[in-house]
Amino acid sequence: SLDMAWSYFEHITLPRYLVNHKSDKDQFERAQPGRFDVETRLYPVWGTPESELADFGIGVGIYFYMLRVLAVIMLIAGLIHFPMYEYFSSTDYTPPGEDDSFFVKSSAV
């Protein structure tokens, strides 16, 4: 049946962690695939700490760390270039009436 297939997929394929009712904070101890004798839950997509990603291998943790670092670098680069965007879209760069196209007005062409 479909319910049995979904249960198999959820408990064998998707990563799960053991639920510890004695502890107040969530500590993610990875459950072995197919573990039905104890309560397990799926890892939360947005709530899994970066330190717990090492359970999936070092490459997964490094990937998400690098993703966060690159996002910060791109944010800083965008903030540094903001004055340039302002200049190229101003009338100092393209006088009014010369070409009012947005793409030409806000580019360096």
C-alpha positions as CSV (number, residue, x, y, z in Angstrom):
1,S,0.0,0.0,0.0
2,L,1.0,3.6,-0.3
3,D,1.2,4.2,3.4
4,M,3.6,1.3,3.8
5,A,5.7,2.6,0.9
6,W,5.9,6.1,2.4
7,S,6.8,4.7,5.8
8,Y,9.6,2.7,4.3
9,F,10.9,5.7,2.4
10,E,10.7,7.9,5.5
11,H,12.4,5.5,7.8
12,I,15.0,4.0,5.5
13,T,15.9,6.7,3.0
14,L,15.4,10.1,4.8
15,P,17.7,11.0,7.7
16,R,16.2,10.8,11.1
17,Y,17.4,11.5,14.7
18,L,16.6,9.9,18.0
19,V,14.1,11.7,20.2
20,N,15.3,12.2,23.8
21,H,12.3,13.1,26.0
22,K,14.6,13.6,29.1
23,S,16.5,16.5,27.6
24,D,14.9,19.9,27.1
25,K,17.0,20.9,24.2
26,D,17.1,19.0,20.9
27,Q,20.3,17.0,20.6
28,F,20.5,15.3,17.2
29,E,21.8,11.8,17.5
30,R,21.5,10.2,14.1
31,A,19.3,7.1,14.1
32,Q,20.2,4.1,12.0
33,P,18.1,3.6,8.9
34,G,15.1,1.3,9.6
35,R,15.0,1.9,13.3
36,F,11.4,1.3,14.4
37,D,11.9,0.3,18.1
38,V,12.5,3.9,19.4
39,E,10.9,7.2,18.5
40,T,12.7,9.1,15.7
41,R,12.0,12.3,13.9
42,L,13.1,13.8,10.6
43,Y,15.9,16.3,10.7
44,P,14.4,19.8,10.5
45,V,15.4,21.6,7.3
46,W,15.9,25.0,8.8
47,G,16.6,24.0,12.4
48,T,19.5,21.6,12.1
49,P,22.6,23.3,13.6
50,E,25.7,23.4,11.4
51,S,27.7,21.3,13.9
52,E,25.2,18.4,13.5
53,L,25.7,18.2,9.7
54,A,29.0,16.3,10.3
55,D,26.8,13.3,10.9
56,F,26.3,13.2,7.1
57,G,30.0,13.4,6.3
58,I,32.5,16.2,6.4
59,G,31.7,17.4,2.9
60,V,28.1,18.3,3.8
61,G,29.3,20.5,6.7
62,I,32.0,22.2,4.6
63,Y,29.4,22.8,1.8
64,F,27.0,24.6,4.0
65,Y,29.8,26.5,5.8
66,M,31.1,27.7,2.4
67,L,27.6,28.6,1.2
68,R,27.2,30.9,4.3
69,V,30.7,32.4,3.7
70,L,30.0,33.1,0.0
71,A,26.6,34.7,0.9
72,V,28.3,37.1,3.2
73,I,31.0,37.9,0.6
74,M,28.3,38.6,-2.0
75,L,26.4,40.8,0.4
76,I,29.5,42.8,1.2
77,A,30.4,43.1,-2.6
78,G,26.9,44.3,-3.4
79,L,27.1,47.0,-0.7
80,I,30.5,48.1,-1.9
81,H,29.1,48.5,-5.5
82,F,25.9,50.3,-4.5
83,P,27.4,53.8,-5.1
84,M,28.3,52.7,-8.6
85,Y,24.8,51.5,-9.3
86,E,23.5,54.9,-8.1
87,Y,25.9,56.8,-10.4
88,F,25.1,54.8,-13.5
89,S,21.4,55.3,-13.0
90,S,21.7,59.0,-12.3
91,T,21.5,62.0,-14.6
92,D,25.2,62.7,-14.1
93,Y,26.0,59.7,-16.2
94,T,23.2,59.9,-18.8
95,P,21.6,63.3,-19.3
96,P,17.8,63.4,-19.4
97,G,16.3,62.7,-22.9
98,E,19.4,61.1,-24.3
99,D,18.2,57.5,-23.8
100,D,15.5,56.7,-21.3
101,S,15.8,52.9,-21.5
102,F,16.4,51.4,-18.1
103,F,19.0,48.9,-19.3
104,V,21.1,51.6,-21.1
105,K,20.6,54.2,-18.4
106,S,21.8,51.9,-15.6
107,S,24.7,50.2,-17.4
108,A,28.2,51.3,-18.3
109,V,27.6,51.0,-22.0
